Amino acid sequence: MLTKRDLMEIQTQVAILREFGRDFTIEKAKLNVKEGDTIVRVKASGICGRDLVIWKGGFKNLRPPLILGHENYGEVEGEPVGVMGNVSCGTCHYCETGMSNLCEKAVLLGEGRPGGYADDVPIPTPNVFQLPDREYGKYAGAVCPVATAIHAGKLAGVKTGDRVLVTGAGGGVGIHAIQVLKRMGAKVIAQTGENKSEFVKRWADEVVTDSEFSKAVDSVDSVIELVGAPTINESMRTVRRRGTIVVVGNVTGEPLNIVRPALLVMREITLLGSASYTPTEVLEAVKMVHEEDVKAVFKEYPLEEVNKAYKELQERKVVGRAVLIH
């Protein structure tokens, strides 16, 4: 059973973002412990694409200093646990109907309260769940991407035989989304950079590397749009009439500028946003990763090398997820 330590604050090593676009600093910090919190000893924390957007200053409502990290796995009293990264109110309509990802009062770890780029972090006890084993790195590397893909695939209505395009397929979400969509019965076309194409071919049915990928791909049933502004117009050109585009990410933080609105109108394209995932989908993802229905693809970095990890992510040298190991 998970237990709560009777503390008002803890002191621990953290990686702090003190200025957007600059290096994190490794230092000791005191973190407040709220009533109902459980202290998690973090063993692994995934670096999400959202973290990169925050690092660039893409979320105007956030101000440094920040301790990022909402994909956290570790231990409580020696027992292996995972952490739900979305701290919701628990009482609104969306929370009560299992859709806490849409809770208007929700706070994401690393934004409204400290995240897992820390050796120890206070977490609301309802957000902590048991893990089936101690392979923390694989869960930090794959659970968030897998749950994201499950949710996006449901929104797109993916079914057996569908042709589905995944943009940014060599990234942390993309490489796992391919695997999830294949398990849904889809034929997956992966769009990625030339440097990652050979690796992505291990899972995708087809790989395209041209930035104007609509010249090679057309009439897909749906698109899982992981890149956003740089690829959205090419994605619109590839999707069939009455097809669906699910926007999961926007890596540059730039506005989605629709160059040819007529495509949206005349083809009756459905354009949907995907707000992460539900708690049920997180547990579904944990099960898939544990049972190796999906292979976790990640690269580990010690917490002290967080700046190296961010640099290599910016240079697109990481295939799959970058994971900080404590």
Backbone hydrogen bonds in HBPLUS format (Angstrom, degrees):
<---DONOR---> <-ACCEPTOR-->    atom                        ^
c    i                          cat <-CA-CA->   ^        H-A-AA   ^      H-
h    n   atom  resd res      DA  || num        DHA   H-A  angle D-A-AA Bond
n    s   type  num  typ     dist DA aas  dist angle  dist       angle   num
A0007-LEU N   A0005-ARG O   2.93 MM   2  5.73 124.9  2.24 111.5  95.3     1
A0033-VAL N   A0008-MET O   2.91 MM  25  4.97 169.9  1.92 125.5 123.3     2
A0010-ILE N   A0031-LEU O   2.89 MM  21  5.33 152.2  1.96 145.2 153.8     3
A0031-LEU N   A0010-ILE O   2.77 MM  21  5.33 156.7  1.82 155.2 162.8     4
A0012-THR N   A0029-ALA O   2.94 MM  17  5.65 158.6  1.99 157.4 161.8     5
A0029-ALA N   A0012-THR O   2.91 MM  17  5.65 158.0  1.96 154.9 160.7     6
A0119-ASP N   A0013-GLN O   2.90 MM 106  5.60 156.3  1.96 162.2 168.1     7
A0014-VAL N   A0027-GLU O   2.87 MM  13  5.67 163.5  1.90 166.0 170.6     8
A0027-GLU N   A0014-VAL O   3.07 MM  13  5.67 157.9  2.12 154.8 161.8     9
A0015-ALA N   A0117-TYR O   2.90 MM 102  5.50 155.8  1.96 160.1 157.5    10
A0016-ILE N   A0025-THR O   2.88 MM   9  5.30 165.3  1.90 153.5 152.1    11
A0025-THR N   A0016-ILE O   2.93 MM   9  5.30 156.3  1.99 143.3 148.8    12
A0017-LEU N   A0066-LEU O   2.86 MM  49  5.15 176.3  1.86 158.6 159.6    13
A0066-LEU N   A0017-LEU O   2.98 MM  49  5.15 148.7  2.08 133.3 143.2    14
A0022-ARG N   A0019-GLU O   3.14 MM   3  5.64 155.0  2.21 140.0 138.5    15
A0021-GLY N   A0055-TRP O   2.65 MM  34  5.55 139.0  1.81 154.7 164.8    16
A0037-ASP N   A0034-LYS O   3.03 MM   3  5.55 148.6  2.13 142.7 139.8    17
A0125-THR N   A0036-GLY O   3.02 MM  89  6.07 169.9  2.04 155.6 156.7    18
A0038-THR N   A0123-ILE O   2.65 MM  85  5.23 158.4  1.70 150.0 155.5    19
A0123-ILE N   A0038-THR O   2.83 MM  85  5.23 161.7  1.86 144.1 150.3    20
A0040-VAL N   A0121-VAL O   3.00 MM  81  5.44 178.3  2.00 148.4 148.2    21
A0121-VAL N   A0040-VAL O   3.01 MM  81  5.44 152.5  2.09 144.8 153.5    22
A0041-ARG N   A0075-GLU O   2.87 MM  34  5.14 168.2  1.88 162.9 159.9    23
A0075-GLU N   A0041-ARG O   2.90 MM  34  5.14 154.5  1.97 136.8 144.6    24
A0042-VAL N   A0119-ASP O   2.88 MM  77  5.25 136.8  2.07 129.2 140.6    25
A0043-LYS N   A0073-TYR O   2.84 MM  30  5.89 163.6  1.87 139.2 144.1    26
A0326-HIS N   A0043-LYS O   3.01 MM 283  4.88 169.1  2.02 125.2 127.9    27
A0044-ALA N   A0073-TYR O   2.99 MM  29  5.37 151.1  2.08 160.3 158.9    28
A0073-TYR N   A0044-ALA O   2.96 MM  29  5.37 154.7  2.02 164.8 167.7    29
A0045-SER N   A0324-LEU O   2.89 MM 279  5.12 151.6  1.97 143.6 152.6    30
A0324-LEU N   A0045-SER O   2.83 MM 279  5.12 171.8  1.83 152.4 149.6    31
A0046-GLY N   A0071-GLU O   2.87 MM  25  5.07 153.1  1.95 142.9 148.0    32
A0047-ILE N   A0322-ALA O   2.90 MM 275  5.58 159.1  1.95 171.7 165.1    33
A0051-ASP N   A0048-CYS O   2.93 MM   3  5.12 124.8  2.24  99.4 113.5    34
A0052-LEU N   A0048-CYS O   3.34 MM   4  6.85 147.2  2.46 143.2 151.3    35
A0053-VAL N   A0049-GLY O   3.13 MM   4  6.50 152.5  2.21 145.7 152.7    36
A0054-ILE N   A0050-ARG O   2.93 MM   4  6.24 159.7  1.97 152.6 158.1    37
A0055-TRP N   A0051-ASP O   2.84 MM   4  6.09 162.8  1.87 151.1 156.0    38
A0056-LYS N   A0052-LEU O   3.05 MM   4  6.30 144.6  2.18 142.0 150.7    39
A0058-GLY N   A0053-VAL O   2.84 MM   5  5.14 162.1  1.87 154.0 149.8    40
A0057-GLY N   A0054-ILE O   2.78 MM   3  5.02 150.3  1.86 108.9 119.1    41
A0062-LEU N   A0059-PHE O   3.10 MM   3  5.78 168.3  2.12 122.3 125.9    42
A0115-GLY N   A0067-ILE O   2.76 MM  48  5.39 147.2  1.87 138.2 146.8    43
A0117-TYR N   A0068-LEU O   2.95 MM  49  5.78 145.0  2.07 169.7 159.2    44
A0116-GLY N   A0069-GLY O   2.81 MM  47  4.50 154.5  1.87 114.1 121.5    45
A0083-VAL N   A0072-ASN O   3.17 MM  11  5.61 126.7  2.47 174.1 166.2    46
A0074-GLY N   A0081-VAL O   3.02 MM   7  5.46 162.0  2.05 147.2 153.1    47
A0081-VAL N   A0074-GLY O   2.80 MM   7  5.46 162.9  1.83 143.2 144.8    48
A0076-VAL N   A0079-GLU O   2.94 MM   3  5.25 150.4  2.03 143.2 151.0    49
A0079-GLU N   A0076-VAL O   2.94 MM   3  5.25 167.5  1.95 118.1 120.5    50
A0131-LEU N   A0080-PRO O   3.01 MM  51  5.34 160.9  2.05 128.9 125.3    51
A0082-GLY N   A0129-PHE O   2.76 MM  47  5.32 157.8  1.81 150.8 158.3    52
A0129-PHE N   A0082-GLY O   2.99 MM  47  5.32 166.6  2.01 142.8 146.1    53
A0084-MET N   A0127-ASN O   2.71 MM  43  4.86 166.8  1.73 149.5 154.3    54
A0109-LEU N   A0085-GLY O   2.95 MM  24  5.45 170.2  1.96 163.6 166.8    55
A0087-VAL N   A0107-VAL O   2.79 MM  20  5.08 159.4  1.83 153.9 153.5    56
A0107-VAL N   A0087-VAL O   2.82 MM  20  5.08 158.4  1.86 137.5 143.7    57
A0096-GLU N   A0092-CYS O   2.96 MM   4  6.15 165.6  1.98 159.0 163.3    58
A0097-THR N   A0093-HIS O   3.09 MM   4  6.17 126.9  2.39 138.3 150.8    59
A0099-MET N   A0094-TYR O   2.68 MM   5  4.75 147.3  1.78 165.5 156.2    60
A0098-GLY N   A0095-CYS O   3.28 MM   3  5.35 162.2  2.31 110.1 109.7    61
A0102-LEU N   A0099-MET O   2.92 MM   3  5.88 170.0  1.93 129.3 132.3    62
A0103-CYS N   A0100-SER O   3.08 MM   3  4.95 166.8  2.10 105.2 108.5    63
A0106-ALA N   A0103-CYS O   3.31 MM   3  5.29 165.1  2.33 104.3 107.6    64
A0111-GLU N   A0108-LEU O   2.95 MM   3  5.56 149.2  2.04 143.3 145.0    65
A0112-GLY N   A0108-LEU O   3.30 MM   4  6.09 148.1  2.41 149.7 158.0    66
A0110-GLY N   A0113-ARG O   2.72 MM   3  5.66 151.5  1.80 159.4 169.5    67
A0127-ASN N   A0124-PRO O   2.81 MM   3  5.57 155.4  1.87 128.4 136.4    68
A0128-VAL N   A0125-THR O   3.07 MM   3  5.43 169.4  2.08 119.2 121.7    69
A0140-ALA N   A0136-TYR O   2.97 MM   4  6.23 165.3  2.00 158.5 162.8    70
A0141-GLY N   A0137-GLY O   2.86 MM   4  5.98 140.8  2.02 142.1 153.6    71
A0142-ALA N   A0138-LYS O   2.98 MM   4  5.97 133.7  2.20 136.8 147.0    72
A0143-VAL N   A0139-TYR O   2.96 MM   4  5.21 159.7  2.00 135.5 142.2    73
A0146-VAL N   A0142-ALA O   2.84 MM   4  5.88 163.7  1.86 160.6 165.9    74
A0147-ALA N   A0143-VAL O   2.83 MM   4  5.96 170.9  1.84 159.7 162.3    75
A0148-THR N   A0144-CYS O   2.90 MM   4  6.00 156.6  1.96 149.2 156.3    76
A0149-ALA N   A0145-PRO O   2.92 MM   4  6.13 154.0  1.99 145.2 151.9    77
A0150-ILE N   A0146-VAL O   2.87 MM   4  6.16 154.9  1.94 151.4 158.6    78
A0151-HIS N   A0147-ALA O   3.03 MM   4  6.24 166.7  2.05 150.7 153.4    79
A0152-ALA N   A0148-THR O   2.94 MM   4  6.14 165.4  1.96 149.8 154.2    80
A0153-GLY N   A0149-ALA O   2.81 MM   4  5.83 158.5  1.86 146.9 153.2    81
A0154-LYS N   A0150-ILE O   3.06 MM   4  6.28 150.8  2.14 145.3 152.5    82
A0155-LEU N   A0151-HIS O   3.03 MM   4  6.34 160.5  2.07 149.9 155.1    83
A0156-ALA N   A0152-ALA O   2.93 MM   4  6.17 150.6  2.02 147.4 155.5    84
A0158-VAL N   A0153-GLY O   3.12 MM   5  5.54 167.8  2.13 160.6 161.1    85
A0157-GLY N   A0154-LYS O   2.99 MM   3  4.99 143.9  2.12  98.0 109.3    86
A0162-ASP N   A0159-LYS O   3.07 MM   3  5.79 164.9  2.10 145.0 146.1    87
A0161-GLY N   A0185-GLY O   2.84 MM  24  5.93 168.0  1.85 141.8 137.6    88
A0187-LYS N   A0162-ASP O   2.71 MM  25  6.01 169.4  1.72 168.4 172.3    89
A0221-ASP N   A0163-ARG O   2.80 MM  58  5.38 138.9  1.97 139.9 153.0    90
A0164-VAL N   A0187-LYS O   2.88 MM  23  6.17 165.0  1.90 162.1 166.5    91
A0189-ILE N   A0164-VAL O   2.84 MM  25  6.07 164.9  1.86 150.1 155.0    92
A0165-LEU N   A0222-SER O   3.01 MM  57  6.45 161.3  2.04 153.4 155.5    93
A0224-ILE N   A0165-LEU O   2.77 MM  59  6.18 163.8  1.80 167.8 173.1    94
A0166-VAL N   A0189-ILE O   2.90 MM  23  6.30 155.6  1.96 162.6 168.0    95
A0191-GLN N   A0166-VAL O   2.86 MM  25  6.02 170.6  1.87 165.5 162.4    96
A0167-THR N   A0224-ILE O   3.24 MM  57  6.56 161.2  2.28 152.5 156.6    97
A0171-GLY N   A0168-GLY O   3.24 MM   3  5.91 169.7  2.25 121.7 124.7    98
A0169-ALA N   A0191-GLN O   2.90 MM  22  5.65 166.4  1.92 153.3 153.5    99
A0320-GLY N   A0170-GLY O   3.12 MM 150  6.19 165.3  2.14 148.0 150.5   100
A0175-ILE N   A0171-GLY O   3.05 MM   4  5.96 179.0  2.05 155.8 155.5   101
A0177-ALA N   A0173-VAL O   2.74 MM   4  5.85 149.0  1.83 153.8 164.7   102
A0178-ILE N   A0174-GLY O   3.02 MM   4  6.22 156.9  2.07 155.9 159.0   103
A0180-VAL N   A0176-HIS O   3.02 MM   4  6.36 157.5  2.07 151.1 157.6   104
A0181-LEU N   A0177-ALA O   2.87 MM   4  5.99 172.1  1.88 159.6 161.4   105
A0182-LYS N   A0178-ILE O   2.98 MM   4  6.16 150.6  2.07 146.1 154.3   106
A0183-ARG N   A0179-GLN O   3.12 MM   4  6.36 147.8  2.23 139.7 147.8   107
A0183-ARG N   A0180-VAL O   3.08 MM   3  5.14 119.1  2.47  94.9 109.9   108
A0184-MET N   A0180-VAL O   3.08 MM   4  6.46 128.2  2.36 137.0 151.5   109
A0184-MET N   A0181-LEU O   3.04 MM   3  4.88 131.1  2.29  90.5 104.5   110
A0186-ALA N   A0181-LEU O   3.09 MM   5  5.64 162.7  2.12 152.7 147.6   111
A0185-GLY N   A0182-LYS O   2.96 MM   3  5.08 155.2  2.02 102.7 110.2   112
A0205-ASP N   A0188-VAL O   2.97 MM  17  5.41 142.3  2.11 143.6 155.4   113
A0206-GLU N   A0188-VAL O   3.29 MM  18  6.65 141.8  2.45 154.2 153.4   114
A0190-ALA N   A0206-GLU O   2.77 MM  16  6.13 168.3  1.78 159.0 157.8   115
A0208-VAL N   A0190-ALA O   2.81 MM  18  6.21 160.0  1.85 160.2 164.8   116
A0192-THR N   A0208-VAL O   3.09 MM  16  6.52 156.9  2.15 161.0 168.3   117
A0196-LYS N   A0193-GLY O   3.12 MM   3  5.60 152.8  2.19 111.9 119.7   118
A0197-SER N   A0194-GLU O   3.35 MM   3  5.16 154.0  2.42  97.8 105.2   119
A0200-VAL N   A0196-LYS O   3.06 MM   4  6.26 165.0  2.08 157.9 162.6   120
A0201-LYS N   A0197-SER O   3.03 MM   4  6.17 142.2  2.17 146.0 155.2   121
A0202-ARG N   A0199-PHE O   3.10 MM   3  5.78 162.6  2.13 116.2 121.6   122
A0203-TRP N   A0200-VAL O   3.04 MM   3  5.92 161.8  2.07 125.8 129.3   123
A0204-ALA N   A0200-VAL O   3.13 MM   4  6.25 175.8  2.14 159.1 160.4   124
A0215-LYS N   A0212-GLU O   3.19 MM   3  6.19 170.5  2.20 125.5 128.4   125
A0216-ALA N   A0213-PHE O   3.04 MM   3  5.44 149.5  2.13 108.1 116.7   126
A0217-VAL N   A0213-PHE O   3.00 MM   4  6.16 136.0  2.20 145.4 158.8   127
A0219-SER N   A0238-THR O   2.64 MM  19  5.61 101.3  2.25 132.3 152.9   128
A0220-VAL N   A0238-THR O   3.01 MM  18  6.14 159.3  2.05 142.7 147.1   129
A0240-ARG N   A0220-VAL O   2.92 MM  20  5.58 166.4  1.94 156.7 153.1   130
A0244-THR N   A0221-ASP O   3.21 MM  23  6.67 156.5  2.27 141.6 147.2   131
A0223-VAL N   A0244-THR O   2.85 MM  21  6.40 144.8  1.97 151.1 161.2   132
A0246-VAL N   A0223-VAL O   2.87 MM  23  6.16 171.8  1.88 175.5 173.6   133
A0225-GLU N   A0246-VAL O   2.83 MM  21  5.77 151.6  1.91 147.7 156.3   134
A0248-VAL N   A0225-GLU O   2.84 MM  23  5.77 165.9  1.86 148.7 153.6   135
A0249-GLY N   A0225-GLU O   3.37 MM  24  6.77 163.0  2.40 143.5 145.9   136
A0251-VAL N   A0227-VAL O   2.86 MM  24  5.46 141.7  2.01 137.9 148.2   137
A0231-THR N   A0228-GLY O   3.03 MM   3  5.78 146.3  2.15 124.8 133.5   138
A0232-ILE N   A0228-GLY O   2.90 MM   4  5.51 137.7  2.08 162.3 169.3   139
A0235-SER N   A0231-THR O   2.93 MM   4  6.14 157.1  1.98 159.4 167.0   140
A0236-MET N   A0232-ILE O   3.00 MM   4  6.27 148.6  2.11 142.3 150.1   141
A0237-ARG N   A0233-ASN O   3.22 MM   4  6.47 140.8  2.38 135.9 145.5   142
A0237-ARG N   A0234-GLU O   3.12 MM   3  5.09 124.7  2.44  93.1 107.4   143
A0238-THR N   A0234-GLU O   3.19 MM   4  6.48 129.4  2.46 139.9 152.7   144
A0238-THR N   A0235-SER O   3.10 MM   3  5.19 137.8  2.28  97.9 109.8   145
A0239-VAL N   A0235-SER O   3.29 MM   4  6.47 141.5  2.45 151.0 159.1   146
A0243-GLY N   A0240-ARG O   2.96 MM   3  5.01 138.8  2.13 133.0 125.7   147
A0242-ARG N   A0267-ARG O   2.69 MM  25  5.98 158.2  1.73 170.5 176.9   148
A0270-THR N   A0243-GLY O   2.93 MM  27  6.27 173.1  1.94 161.8 163.0   149
A0245-ILE N   A0270-THR O   2.79 MM  25  6.16 164.7  1.81 170.6 175.9   150
A0272-LEU N   A0245-ILE O   2.84 MM  27  6.17 171.0  1.85 166.8 169.9   151
A0247-VAL N   A0272-LEU O   2.69 MM  25  6.02 168.9  1.70 170.3 166.4   152
A0274-SER N   A0247-VAL O   3.04 MM  27  6.00 141.2  2.20 160.1 149.8   153
A0253-GLY N   A0250-ASN O   3.13 MM   3  5.58 141.3  2.29 110.4 121.1   154
A0263-LEU N   A0260-ARG O   3.01 MM   3  5.79 149.5  2.11 121.7 128.0   155
A0264-LEU N   A0261-PRO O   3.01 MM   3  5.25 117.5  2.41 102.6 117.1   156
A0265-VAL N   A0261-PRO O   3.08 MM   4  6.44 155.4  2.15 150.8 158.0   157
A0266-MET N   A0262-ALA O   2.71 MM   4  5.66 163.0  1.73 155.5 158.9   158
A0267-ARG N   A0263-LEU O   3.10 MM   4  5.64 149.8  2.19 133.3 140.9   159
A0269-ILE N   A0264-LEU O   3.17 MM   5  5.09 145.3  2.30 132.6 142.2   160
A0268-GLU N   A0265-VAL O   3.17 MM   3  5.12 150.9  2.26  99.2 108.0   161
A0281-GLU N   A0278-THR O   3.05 MM   3  5.18 120.7  2.41  99.6 114.1   162
A0282-VAL N   A0278-THR O   3.08 MM   4  6.47 142.4  2.22 147.4 158.4   163
A0282-VAL N   A0279-PRO O   3.16 MM   3  5.03 123.3  2.49  91.4 105.9   164
A0283-LEU N   A0279-PRO O   3.14 MM   4  6.50 161.5  2.18 152.9 155.7   165
A0284-GLU N   A0280-THR O   2.98 MM   4  6.21 147.7  2.08 141.5 151.3   166
A0285-ALA N   A0281-GLU O   2.89 MM   4  6.04 149.7  1.98 138.9 146.8   167
A0286-VAL N   A0282-VAL O   2.88 MM   4  6.24 154.7  1.94 151.1 158.2   168
A0287-LYS N   A0283-LEU O   3.11 MM   4  6.29 159.2  2.15 143.2 147.9   169
A0288-MET N   A0284-GLU O   3.07 MM   4  6.36 155.4  2.13 144.6 151.2   170
A0289-VAL N   A0285-ALA O   2.91 MM   4  6.16 160.6  1.95 155.6 160.4   171
A0290-HIS N   A0286-VAL O   2.86 MM   4  5.98 164.0  1.88 151.9 156.9   172
A0291-GLU N   A0287-LYS O   2.95 MM   4  6.03 160.6  1.98 148.4 153.3   173
A0293-ASP N   A0288-MET O   2.85 MM   5  5.00 147.2  1.96 153.3 156.7   174
A0292-GLU N   A0289-VAL O   3.13 MM   3  4.89 154.7  2.20  98.0 105.3   175
A0321-ARG N   A0297-VAL O   3.01 MM  24  6.39 163.2  2.04 144.4 141.7   176
A0299-LYS N   A0321-ARG O   2.79 MM  22  6.30 145.9  1.90 158.2 168.8   177
A0323-VAL N   A0299-LYS O   2.88 MM  24  6.00 161.9  1.91 159.5 158.7   178
A0301-TYR N   A0323-VAL O   2.79 MM  22  6.07 146.1  1.91 165.6 169.8   179
A0325-ILE N   A0301-TYR O   2.71 MM  24  5.87 159.6  1.75 150.2 155.9   180
A0305-GLU N   A0302-PRO O   2.74 MM   3  5.31 158.4  1.79 119.8 127.4   181
A0303-LEU N   A0325-ILE O   3.05 MM  22  5.68 138.6  2.23 151.0 144.1   182
A0306-VAL N   A0303-LEU O   3.14 MM   3  5.39 139.7  2.31 123.6 119.6   183
A0308-LYS N   A0305-GLU O   3.08 MM   3  5.26 123.3  2.41 101.6 115.7   184
A0309-ALA N   A0305-GLU O   3.07 MM   4  6.44 157.3  2.12 153.2 159.9   185
A0310-TYR N   A0306-VAL O   3.00 MM   4  6.32 160.3  2.04 150.7 155.1   186
A0311-LYS N   A0307-ASN O   2.98 MM   4  6.12 153.9  2.05 141.1 148.5   187
A0312-GLU N   A0308-LYS O   2.94 MM   4  6.17 163.3  1.97 153.7 157.4   188
A0313-LEU N   A0309-ALA O   2.91 MM   4  6.12 146.7  2.02 146.0 155.9   189
A0314-GLN N   A0310-TYR O   2.93 MM   4  6.11 158.6  1.97 146.8 152.2   190
A0315-GLU N   A0311-LYS O   2.99 MM   4  6.24 143.2  2.13 141.2 151.8   191
A0317-LYS N   A0312-GLU O   2.85 MM   5  5.20 174.0  1.86 162.7 161.3   192
A0316-ARG N   A0313-LEU O   3.02 MM   3  4.91 157.9  2.07 102.9 108.7   193
